[in-house]
Amino acid sequence: MDSVWEHRIKLKDKGIALLIVEQKARALLSIADWVYVLVDGQNAVEASGSTLLSDVGRLGKVFMGADKSAVSVPTQTESSIH
């Protein structure tokens, strides 16, 4: 793991919120409490990192032009962020 990811995990463990723009989706989803996926500048999907990590194939459909209903989106109250 590179030092940037190590620092992100340490900050998360301290309870510090981060806004991360990242292309490495699997790596980010593995540490994210809550994720917002933007497509063409619009919020296409929001869900917990673990929810999206368990269904990365359906998440990919959002980027391939399918509508956002391709990904199941839990309510904000299901998030671990308060």
C-alpha positions in Angstrom: 0.0 0.0 0.0 1.4 3.4 -0.9 1.8 6.1 1.7 -1.1 8.2 0.4 -3.5 5.3 1.0 -1.9 4.7 4.4 -2.6 8.3 5.4 -6.2 8.1 4.2 -6.8 5.1 6.4 -5.1 6.7 9.4 -7.3 9.8 9.0 -10.4 7.7 8.7 -9.5 5.7 11.8 -9.2 9.1 13.7 -12.8 10.0 12.6 -11.7 12.7 10.2 -14.0 13.1 7.2 -12.4 13.2 3.7 -13.7 14.1 0.3 -11.7 12.0 -2.1 -11.9 12.1 -5.9 -10.4 8.8 -7.1 -10.2 6.5 -10.1 -9.2 3.4 -8.2 -12.8 2.5 -7.3 -12.2 -0.8 -5.6 -9.6 0.6 -3.3 -11.7 3.6 -2.4 -14.8 1.6 -1.8 -12.9 -0.7 0.6 -12.3 2.2 3.0 -15.3 4.6 2.3 -18.2 4.9 4.7 -20.4 6.6 2.1 -19.9 7.2 -1.6 -21.3 9.6 -4.1 -20.8 8.7 -7.8 -20.9 11.6 -10.2 -21.6 11.0 -13.9 -21.4 14.1 -16.2 -21.4 16.3 -13.1 -24.6 14.8 -11.7 -25.0 12.6 -8.6 -25.8 9.3 -10.2 -25.5 7.0 -7.2 -25.0 7.3 -3.5 -24.6 4.3 -1.2 -22.3 2.9 1.4 -18.8 1.8 0.2 -19.5 -1.8 1.3 -22.7 -1.9 -0.7 -21.1 -0.7 -3.9 -18.0 -2.9 -3.3 -20.2 -6.0 -3.1 -21.9 -5.1 -6.5 -19.2 -3.4 -8.6 -20.5 -4.9 -11.8 -23.8 -3.1 -11.4 -22.0 0.1 -10.5 -20.1 -0.2 -13.8 -23.4 -0.1 -15.7 -23.9 3.5 -14.5 -20.7 4.4 -16.3 -21.6 2.5 -19.4 -24.8 4.5 -19.9 -27.4 2.6 -18.0 -29.6 4.7 -15.8 -29.0 5.0 -12.1 -31.6 2.4 -11.2 -29.0 -0.2 -12.3 -27.6 0.2 -8.8 -29.6 -0.4 -5.6 -29.3 2.7 -3.5 -30.0 2.4 0.2 -31.4 5.4 2.2 -29.0 7.9 3.9 -30.0 6.4 7.3 -28.3 3.2 6.3 -25.0 5.0 6.1 -22.5 4.8 9.0 -22.0 8.6 8.6 -24.3 10.7 10.8 
